[in-house]
């Protein structure tokens, strides 16, 4: 059991959430992941130049607190803005996955989840070296 008391068992299926630029979010919405619950809360946030850091943080925290979210996919450049919140999140569900965006290349060394996995599998030094070798 995790710190917040969430178990791995769930009732029904879990949703995938996405936080990203317009092209990224639109692409995922076209696959059918868009959802609004009875309260009107959606599982996606389109980040534009007008979106504030506070809005991103609040939305991310809401996703973490929802019981119907299984995976949060977030563009890495946006994840950089809320890195402290992502690093603090240690729960398995929802899993936070950093994804590349159209305009910014993906950097595996900045991905907290991938870095943790590499360190567990290979040790601190070797794990980070393997991440540097990913093209």
PyMOL commands that place a pseudoatom at each C-alpha (Angstrom):
pseudoatom trace, name=CA, resn=UNK, resi=1, chain=A, elem=C, hetatm=0, pos=[0.000, 0.000, 0.000]
pseudoatom trace, name=CA, resn=UNK, resi=2, chain=A, elem=C, hetatm=0, pos=[1.326, 3.463, -0.824]
pseudoatom trace, name=CA, resn=UNK, resi=3, chain=A, elem=C, hetatm=0, pos=[1.647, 6.497, 1.425]
pseudoatom trace, name=CA, resn=UNK, resi=4, chain=A, elem=C, hetatm=0, pos=[-1.726, 7.928, 0.443]
pseudoatom trace, name=CA, resn=UNK, resi=5, chain=A, elem=C, hetatm=0, pos=[-3.428, 4.579, 0.872]
pseudoatom trace, name=CA, resn=UNK, resi=6, chain=A, elem=C, hetatm=0, pos=[-4.213, 3.877, -2.774]
pseudoatom trace, name=CA, resn=UNK, resi=7, chain=A, elem=C, hetatm=0, pos=[-4.095, 0.184, -3.600]
pseudoatom trace, name=CA, resn=UNK, resi=8, chain=A, elem=C, hetatm=0, pos=[-3.276, -1.296, -6.983]
pseudoatom trace, name=CA, resn=UNK, resi=9, chain=A, elem=C, hetatm=0, pos=[-6.804, -2.644, -7.306]
pseudoatom trace, name=CA, resn=UNK, resi=10, chain=A, elem=C, hetatm=0, pos=[-9.205, -0.407, -9.137]
pseudoatom trace, name=CA, resn=UNK, resi=11, chain=A, elem=C, hetatm=0, pos=[-12.861, -0.490, -9.954]
pseudoatom trace, name=CA, resn=UNK, resi=12, chain=A, elem=C, hetatm=0, pos=[-13.295, -0.382, -13.696]
pseudoatom trace, name=CA, resn=UNK, resi=13, chain=A, elem=C, hetatm=0, pos=[-10.746, 1.080, -16.027]
pseudoatom trace, name=CA, resn=UNK, resi=14, chain=A, elem=C, hetatm=0, pos=[-8.402, 4.003, -15.509]
pseudoatom trace, name=CA, resn=UNK, resi=15, chain=A, elem=C, hetatm=0, pos=[-8.026, 6.990, -17.791]
pseudoatom trace, name=CA, resn=UNK, resi=16, chain=A, elem=C, hetatm=0, pos=[-4.947, 8.350, -19.521]
pseudoatom trace, name=CA, resn=UNK, resi=17, chain=A, elem=C, hetatm=0, pos=[-4.457, 12.085, -18.950]
pseudoatom trace, name=CA, resn=UNK, resi=18, chain=A, elem=C, hetatm=0, pos=[-2.343, 14.404, -21.067]
pseudoatom trace, name=CA, resn=UNK, resi=19, chain=A, elem=C, hetatm=0, pos=[-0.723, 17.786, -20.491]
pseudoatom trace, name=CA, resn=UNK, resi=20, chain=A, elem=C, hetatm=0, pos=[0.978, 19.313, -23.493]
pseudoatom trace, name=CA, resn=UNK, resi=21, chain=A, elem=C, hetatm=0, pos=[1.012, 21.799, -26.313]
pseudoatom trace, name=CA, resn=UNK, resi=22, chain=A, elem=C, hetatm=0, pos=[-1.917, 22.078, -28.707]
pseudoatom trace, name=CA, resn=UNK, resi=23, chain=A, elem=C, hetatm=0, pos=[-0.546, 19.604, -31.275]
pseudoatom trace, name=CA, resn=UNK, resi=24, chain=A, elem=C, hetatm=0, pos=[0.214, 16.968, -28.626]
pseudoatom trace, name=CA, resn=UNK, resi=25, chain=A, elem=C, hetatm=0, pos=[-3.116, 17.248, -26.828]
pseudoatom trace, name=CA, resn=UNK, resi=26, chain=A, elem=C, hetatm=0, pos=[-5.083, 17.338, -30.091]
pseudoatom trace, name=CA, resn=UNK, resi=27, chain=A, elem=C, hetatm=0, pos=[-3.336, 14.182, -31.281]
pseudoatom trace, name=CA, resn=UNK, resi=28, chain=A, elem=C, hetatm=0, pos=[-4.242, 12.329, -28.110]
pseudoatom trace, name=CA, resn=UNK, resi=29, chain=A, elem=C, hetatm=0, pos=[-7.804, 13.630, -28.163]
pseudoatom trace, name=CA, resn=UNK, resi=30, chain=A, elem=C, hetatm=0, pos=[-8.178, 12.307, -31.710]
pseudoatom trace, name=CA, resn=UNK, resi=31, chain=A, elem=C, hetatm=0, pos=[-7.302, 8.840, -30.371]
pseudoatom trace, name=CA, resn=UNK, resi=32, chain=A, elem=C, hetatm=0, pos=[-10.293, 9.101, -28.048]
pseudoatom trace, name=CA, resn=UNK, resi=33, chain=A, elem=C, hetatm=0, pos=[-8.712, 9.690, -24.631]
pseudoatom trace, name=CA, resn=UNK, resi=34, chain=A, elem=C, hetatm=0, pos=[-10.612, 12.913, -23.943]
pseudoatom trace, name=CA, resn=UNK, resi=35, chain=A, elem=C, hetatm=0, pos=[-13.001, 12.634, -21.023]
pseudoatom trace, name=CA, resn=UNK, resi=36, chain=A, elem=C, hetatm=0, pos=[-15.049, 14.908, -18.775]
pseudoatom trace, name=CA, resn=UNK, resi=37, chain=A, elem=C, hetatm=0, pos=[-16.405, 13.541, -15.525]
pseudoatom trace, name=CA, resn=UNK, resi=38, chain=A, elem=C, hetatm=0, pos=[-19.706, 14.457, -13.873]
pseudoatom trace, name=CA, resn=UNK, resi=39, chain=A, elem=C, hetatm=0, pos=[-18.069, 17.404, -12.133]
pseudoatom trace, name=CA, resn=UNK, resi=40, chain=A, elem=C, hetatm=0, pos=[-16.918, 18.758, -15.503]
pseudoatom trace, name=CA, resn=UNK, resi=41, chain=A, elem=C, hetatm=0, pos=[-13.247, 17.960, -14.862]
pseudoatom trace, name=CA, resn=UNK, resi=42, chain=A, elem=C, hetatm=0, pos=[-11.322, 16.917, -17.966]
pseudoatom trace, name=CA, resn=UNK, resi=43, chain=A, elem=C, hetatm=0, pos=[-8.314, 14.639, -18.262]
pseudoatom trace, name=CA, resn=UNK, resi=44, chain=A, elem=C, hetatm=0, pos=[-6.359, 16.972, -20.567]
pseudoatom trace, name=CA, resn=UNK, resi=45, chain=A, elem=C, hetatm=0, pos=[-4.784, 20.400, -20.454]
pseudoatom trace, name=CA, resn=UNK, resi=46, chain=A, elem=C, hetatm=0, pos=[-3.613, 22.318, -23.493]
pseudoatom trace, name=CA, resn=UNK, resi=47, chain=A, elem=C, hetatm=0, pos=[-0.728, 24.556, -22.473]
pseudoatom trace, name=CA, resn=UNK, resi=48, chain=A, elem=C, hetatm=0, pos=[-0.384, 27.761, -24.475]
pseudoatom trace, name=CA, resn=UNK, resi=49, chain=A, elem=C, hetatm=0, pos=[1.745, 30.873, -24.038]
pseudoatom trace, name=CA, resn=UNK, resi=50, chain=A, elem=C, hetatm=0, pos=[-1.074, 32.263, -21.894]
pseudoatom trace, name=CA, resn=UNK, resi=51, chain=A, elem=C, hetatm=0, pos=[-1.188, 29.290, -19.493]
pseudoatom trace, name=CA, resn=UNK, resi=52, chain=A, elem=C, hetatm=0, pos=[0.353, 30.170, -16.147]
pseudoatom trace, name=CA, resn=UNK, resi=53, chain=A, elem=C, hetatm=0, pos=[2.629, 27.957, -14.094]
pseudoatom trace, name=CA, resn=UNK, resi=54, chain=A, elem=C, hetatm=0, pos=[0.011, 28.014, -11.352]
pseudoatom trace, name=CA, resn=UNK, resi=55, chain=A, elem=C, hetatm=0, pos=[-2.649, 26.635, -13.726]
pseudoatom trace, name=CA, resn=UNK, resi=56, chain=A, elem=C, hetatm=0, pos=[-0.335, 23.766, -14.740]
pseudoatom trace, name=CA, resn=UNK, resi=57, chain=A, elem=C, hetatm=0, pos=[0.513, 22.959, -11.103]
pseudoatom trace, name=CA, resn=UNK, resi=58, chain=A, elem=C, hetatm=0, pos=[-3.139, 23.005, -10.006]
pseudoatom trace, name=CA, resn=UNK, resi=59, chain=A, elem=C, hetatm=0, pos=[-4.222, 20.793, -12.900]
pseudoatom trace, name=CA, resn=UNK, resi=60, chain=A, elem=C, hetatm=0, pos=[-1.378, 18.319, -12.276]
pseudoatom trace, name=CA, resn=UNK, resi=61, chain=A, elem=C, hetatm=0, pos=[-2.241, 18.092, -8.563]
pseudoatom trace, name=CA, resn=UNK, resi=62, chain=A, elem=C, hetatm=0, pos=[-5.910, 17.495, -9.416]
pseudoatom trace, name=CA, resn=UNK, resi=63, chain=A, elem=C, hetatm=0, pos=[-4.915, 14.650, -11.733]
pseudoatom trace, name=CA, resn=UNK, resi=64, chain=A, elem=C, hetatm=0, pos=[-2.768, 13.103, -8.984]
pseudoatom trace, name=CA, resn=UNK, resi=65, chain=A, elem=C, hetatm=0, pos=[-5.710, 13.206, -6.583]
pseudoatom trace, name=CA, resn=UNK, resi=66, chain=A, elem=C, hetatm=0, pos=[-8.231, 11.650, -8.975]
pseudoatom trace, name=CA, resn=UNK, resi=67, chain=A, elem=C, hetatm=0, pos=[-8.981, 7.947, -8.520]
pseudoatom trace, name=CA, resn=UNK, resi=68, chain=A, elem=C, hetatm=0, pos=[-9.868, 7.440, -12.177]
pseudoatom trace, name=CA, resn=UNK, resi=69, chain=A, elem=C, hetatm=0, pos=[-6.475, 8.471, -13.642]
pseudoatom trace, name=CA, resn=UNK, resi=70, chain=A, elem=C, hetatm=0, pos=[-3.936, 5.694, -14.309]
pseudoatom trace, name=CA, resn=UNK, resi=71, chain=A, elem=C, hetatm=0, pos=[-1.326, 7.462, -16.451]
pseudoatom trace, name=CA, resn=UNK, resi=72, chain=A, elem=C, hetatm=0, pos=[-0.423, 11.129, -16.808]
pseudoatom trace, name=CA, resn=UNK, resi=73, chain=A, elem=C, hetatm=0, pos=[1.458, 11.874, -20.013]
pseudoatom trace, name=CA, resn=UNK, resi=74, chain=A, elem=C, hetatm=0, pos=[3.167, 15.244, -19.944]
pseudoatom trace, name=CA, resn=UNK, resi=75, chain=A, elem=C, hetatm=0, pos=[5.357, 16.932, -22.520]
pseudoatom trace, name=CA, resn=UNK, resi=76, chain=A, elem=C, hetatm=0, pos=[8.884, 17.056, -21.159]
pseudoatom trace, name=CA, resn=UNK, resi=77, chain=A, elem=C, hetatm=0, pos=[9.278, 20.803, -21.664]
pseudoatom trace, name=CA, resn=UNK, resi=78, chain=A, elem=C, hetatm=0, pos=[6.170, 21.351, -19.513]
pseudoatom trace, name=CA, resn=UNK, resi=79, chain=A, elem=C, hetatm=0, pos=[7.345, 18.748, -17.004]
pseudoatom trace, name=CA, resn=UNK, resi=80, chain=A, elem=C, hetatm=0, pos=[10.492, 20.840, -16.546]
pseudoatom trace, name=CA, resn=UNK, resi=81, chain=A, elem=C, hetatm=0, pos=[8.319, 23.675, -15.254]
pseudoatom trace, name=CA, resn=UNK, resi=82, chain=A, elem=C, hetatm=0, pos=[6.807, 21.482, -12.519]
pseudoatom trace, name=CA, resn=UNK, resi=83, chain=A, elem=C, hetatm=0, pos=[9.805, 19.200, -11.956]
pseudoatom trace, name=CA, resn=UNK, resi=84, chain=A, elem=C, hetatm=0, pos=[9.501, 19.542, -8.169]
pseudoatom trace, name=CA, resn=UNK, resi=85, chain=A, elem=C, hetatm=0, pos=[5.935, 18.142, -8.203]
pseudoatom trace, name=CA, resn=UNK, resi=86, chain=A, elem=C, hetatm=0, pos=[6.900, 15.256, -10.475]
pseudoatom trace, name=CA, resn=UNK, resi=87, chain=A, elem=C, hetatm=0, pos=[9.916, 14.394, -8.326]
pseudoatom trace, name=CA, resn=UNK, resi=88, chain=A, elem=C, hetatm=0, pos=[7.790, 14.431, -5.157]
pseudoatom trace, name=CA, resn=UNK, resi=89, chain=A, elem=C, hetatm=0, pos=[5.266, 12.006, -6.677]
pseudoatom trace, name=CA, resn=UNK, resi=90, chain=A, elem=C, hetatm=0, pos=[6.288, 8.487, -5.685]
pseudoatom trace, name=CA, resn=UNK, resi=91, chain=A, elem=C, hetatm=0, pos=[3.025, 6.635, -6.244]
pseudoatom trace, name=CA, resn=UNK, resi=92, chain=A, elem=C, hetatm=0, pos=[2.804, 3.954, -8.913]
pseudoatom trace, name=CA, resn=UNK, resi=93, chain=A, elem=C, hetatm=0, pos=[-0.686, 5.048, -9.921]
pseudoatom trace, name=CA, resn=UNK, resi=94, chain=A, elem=C, hetatm=0, pos=[-1.014, 7.427, -11.547]
pseudoatom trace, name=CA, resn=UNK, resi=95, chain=A, elem=C, hetatm=0, pos=[2.226, 6.850, -13.426]
pseudoatom trace, name=CA, resn=UNK, resi=96, chain=A, elem=C, hetatm=0, pos=[3.768, 10.025, -14.813]
pseudoatom trace, name=CA, resn=UNK, resi=97, chain=A, elem=C, hetatm=0, pos=[5.294, 9.613, -18.263]
pseudoatom trace, name=CA, resn=UNK, resi=98, chain=A, elem=C, hetatm=0, pos=[7.282, 12.358, -19.919]
pseudoatom trace, name=CA, resn=UNK, resi=99, chain=A, elem=C, hetatm=0, pos=[6.871, 12.522, -23.674]
pseudoatom trace, name=CA, resn=UNK, resi=100, chain=A, elem=C, hetatm=0, pos=[8.541, 14.585, -26.399]
pseudoatom trace, name=CA, resn=UNK, resi=101, chain=A, elem=C, hetatm=0, pos=[6.773, 17.554, -27.875]
pseudoatom trace, name=CA, resn=UNK, resi=102, chain=A, elem=C, hetatm=0, pos=[6.733, 18.701, -31.462]
pseudoatom trace, name=CA, resn=UNK, resi=103, chain=A, elem=C, hetatm=0, pos=[9.132, 21.586, -30.836]
pseudoatom trace, name=CA, resn=UNK, resi=104, chain=A, elem=C, hetatm=0, pos=[11.461, 20.250, -28.120]
pseudoatom trace, name=CA, resn=UNK, resi=105, chain=A, elem=C, hetatm=0, pos=[13.576, 17.093, -28.339]
pseudoatom trace, name=CA, resn=UNK, resi=106, chain=A, elem=C, hetatm=0, pos=[13.219, 14.486, -25.597]
pseudoatom trace, name=CA, resn=UNK, resi=107, chain=A, elem=C, hetatm=0, pos=[16.114, 14.304, -23.107]
pseudoatom trace, name=CA, resn=UNK, resi=108, chain=A, elem=C, hetatm=0, pos=[16.161, 10.949, -21.256]
pseudoatom trace, name=CA, resn=UNK, resi=109, chain=A, elem=C, hetatm=0, pos=[18.442, 12.344, -18.534]
pseudoatom trace, name=CA, resn=UNK, resi=110, chain=A, elem=C, hetatm=0, pos=[15.704, 14.776, -17.440]
pseudoatom trace, name=CA, resn=UNK, resi=111, chain=A, elem=C, hetatm=0, pos=[13.028, 12.063, -17.197]
pseudoatom trace, name=CA, resn=UNK, resi=112, chain=A, elem=C, hetatm=0, pos=[12.651, 11.266, -13.483]
pseudoatom trace, name=CA, resn=UNK, resi=113, chain=A, elem=C, hetatm=0, pos=[10.954, 7.888, -13.985]
pseudoatom trace, name=CA, resn=UNK, resi=114, chain=A, elem=C, hetatm=0, pos=[13.474, 6.703, -16.587]
pseudoatom trace, name=CA, resn=UNK, resi=115, chain=A, elem=C, hetatm=0, pos=[16.365, 7.897, -14.418]
pseudoatom trace, name=CA, resn=UNK, resi=116, chain=A, elem=C, hetatm=0, pos=[15.022, 6.002, -11.391]
pseudoatom trace, name=CA, resn=UNK, resi=117, chain=A, elem=C, hetatm=0, pos=[14.588, 2.850, -13.458]
pseudoatom trace, name=CA, resn=UNK, resi=118, chain=A, elem=C, hetatm=0, pos=[18.107, 3.110, -14.915]
pseudoatom trace, name=CA, resn=UNK, resi=119, chain=A, elem=C, hetatm=0, pos=[19.638, 3.585, -11.460]
pseudoatom trace, name=CA, resn=UNK, resi=120, chain=A, elem=C, hetatm=0, pos=[17.714, 0.594, -10.088]
pseudoatom trace, name=CA, resn=UNK, resi=121, chain=A, elem=C, hetatm=0, pos=[18.658, -1.648, -13.014]
pseudoatom trace, name=CA, resn=UNK, resi=122, chain=A, elem=C, hetatm=0, pos=[22.289, -0.612, -13.491]
pseudoatom trace, name=CA, resn=UNK, resi=123, chain=A, elem=C, hetatm=0, pos=[23.349, 1.370, -10.415]
pseudoatom trace, name=CA, resn=UNK, resi=124, chain=A, elem=C, hetatm=0, pos=[23.868, 5.132, -10.139]
pseudoatom trace, name=CA, resn=UNK, resi=125, chain=A, elem=C, hetatm=0, pos=[26.889, 5.661, -12.384]
pseudoatom trace, name=CA, resn=UNK, resi=126, chain=A, elem=C, hetatm=0, pos=[26.233, 3.004, -15.018]
pseudoatom trace, name=CA, resn=UNK, resi=127, chain=A, elem=C, hetatm=0, pos=[22.521, 3.835, -15.169]
pseudoatom trace, name=CA, resn=UNK, resi=128, chain=A, elem=C, hetatm=0, pos=[23.158, 7.503, -15.878]
pseudoatom trace, name=CA, resn=UNK, resi=129, chain=A, elem=C, hetatm=0, pos=[25.819, 6.596, -18.470]
pseudoatom trace, name=CA, resn=UNK, resi=130, chain=A, elem=C, hetatm=0, pos=[23.309, 4.349, -20.263]
pseudoatom trace, name=CA, resn=UNK, resi=131, chain=A, elem=C, hetatm=0, pos=[20.815, 7.241, -20.345]
pseudoatom trace, name=CA, resn=UNK, resi=132, chain=A, elem=C, hetatm=0, pos=[23.442, 9.490, -21.946]
pseudoatom trace, name=CA, resn=UNK, resi=133, chain=A, elem=C, hetatm=0, pos=[23.915, 6.889, -24.703]
pseudoatom trace, name=CA, resn=UNK, resi=134, chain=A, elem=C, hetatm=0, pos=[20.227, 6.937, -25.729]
pseudoatom trace, name=CA, resn=UNK, resi=135, chain=A, elem=C, hetatm=0, pos=[19.777, 8.799, -28.994]
for i in range(1, 135): cmd.bond("trace and resi %d" % i, "trace and resi %d" % (i + 1))
show_as sticks, trace
zoom trace
